[in-house]
């Protein structure tokens, strides 16, 4: 099993909401694209070659938005870059709403 040195990146993007058609639920995400998305893609490629990539091609991360830190995964987007789910507790603690510009620090 390989050990990975923690990598860090920051990215700013707009918070967006996805609503599920069948169950009425909604989730909020931040798209990680551009240079930050390319860095995540490079790490994913290396981990895929090592056989240590997560389900659905995901990468485990620790995210920090403002004073809130949480563990989650980022997932490759069908459109561009990666998507980071942003928990309701984080949105509430940081006073965030759909459309807000959000800066995130990711460690992965």
C-alpha positions as CSV (number, residue, x, y, z in Angstrom):
1,X,0.0,0.0,0.0
2,X,1.3,3.4,-1.0
3,X,1.5,6.4,1.4
4,X,0.5,9.7,-0.1
5,X,1.9,13.1,1.1
6,X,-1.1,15.4,1.7
7,X,-1.5,17.9,-1.1
8,X,-3.3,21.2,-0.7
9,X,-5.1,23.5,-3.0
10,X,-7.5,26.5,-2.7
11,X,-10.3,27.3,-5.1
12,X,-13.1,29.8,-5.3
13,X,-16.4,29.0,-7.0
14,X,-20.1,29.6,-6.8
15,X,-22.3,27.4,-4.6
16,X,-25.0,25.6,-6.7
17,X,-27.9,23.4,-5.8
18,X,-29.1,20.2,-7.4
19,X,-32.6,18.9,-6.8
20,X,-33.4,15.2,-7.1
21,X,-36.4,14.6,-9.4
22,X,-37.7,11.5,-7.6
23,X,-37.3,12.1,-3.9
24,X,-37.6,15.9,-3.6
25,X,-34.2,16.2,-1.9
26,X,-31.6,18.8,-2.8
27,X,-27.9,19.0,-2.4
28,X,-25.4,21.9,-2.6
29,X,-22.1,21.6,-4.5
30,X,-19.1,23.6,-5.4
31,X,-17.4,22.9,-8.8
32,X,-13.7,22.6,-8.6
33,X,-12.4,23.4,-12.1
34,X,-9.5,25.1,-13.8
35,X,-6.0,24.5,-12.4
36,X,-7.4,23.1,-9.2
37,X,-9.5,20.6,-11.1
38,X,-6.5,19.6,-13.2
39,X,-4.5,19.0,-10.0
40,X,-7.3,16.7,-8.7
41,X,-7.4,14.9,-12.0
42,X,-3.7,14.3,-11.9
43,X,-3.9,12.8,-8.4
44,X,-6.9,10.7,-9.4
45,X,-4.9,9.3,-12.4
46,X,-1.9,8.4,-10.1
47,X,-4.2,6.7,-7.6
48,X,-6.1,4.9,-10.3
49,X,-2.7,3.5,-11.5
50,X,-2.0,2.4,-7.9
51,X,-5.4,0.9,-7.5
52,X,-6.3,3.2,-4.6
53,X,-9.0,5.4,-6.2
54,X,-12.4,5.6,-4.5
55,X,-15.8,4.5,-5.7
56,X,-17.1,6.4,-8.8
57,X,-13.6,7.8,-9.2
58,X,-13.8,9.8,-6.1
59,X,-11.0,11.3,-4.0
60,X,-11.3,11.6,-0.2
61,X,-10.6,15.1,1.0
62,X,-10.7,17.4,4.1
63,X,-12.3,20.6,3.1
64,X,-12.2,24.0,5.0
65,X,-14.6,26.7,4.2
66,X,-14.2,29.7,6.6
67,X,-13.9,28.2,10.1
68,X,-15.6,25.0,9.1
69,X,-13.6,21.9,8.4
70,X,-15.2,18.6,7.2
71,X,-14.2,15.3,5.6
72,X,-15.9,14.2,2.4
73,X,-15.1,13.2,-1.1
74,X,-14.9,15.0,-4.4
75,X,-16.3,13.4,-7.5
76,X,-15.4,13.8,-11.2
77,X,-18.1,15.9,-13.0
78,X,-19.7,14.8,-16.2
79,X,-19.3,18.3,-17.5
80,X,-16.1,19.8,-16.2
81,X,-13.8,19.4,-13.2
82,X,-14.9,18.0,-9.9
83,X,-17.8,18.5,-7.5
84,X,-17.5,19.0,-3.8
85,X,-20.7,18.4,-1.7
86,X,-21.1,21.2,0.9
87,X,-23.0,20.0,4.0
88,X,-26.0,21.9,5.3
89,X,-24.2,22.3,8.7
90,X,-21.3,24.0,6.9
91,X,-23.6,26.3,4.9
92,X,-25.5,27.3,8.0
93,X,-22.3,27.9,10.1
94,X,-20.7,30.0,7.4
95,X,-23.9,31.8,6.3
96,X,-23.8,30.5,2.7
97,X,-26.6,30.4,0.2
98,X,-26.9,29.2,-3.4
99,X,-25.0,31.5,-5.8
100,X,-22.5,32.7,-3.1
101,X,-18.8,32.8,-4.1
102,X,-17.1,30.3,-1.8
103,X,-13.4,29.8,-1.1
104,X,-12.4,26.3,-0.1
105,X,-9.1,24.8,1.0
106,X,-8.8,21.1,0.1
107,X,-6.3,18.6,1.5
108,X,-6.2,15.3,-0.2
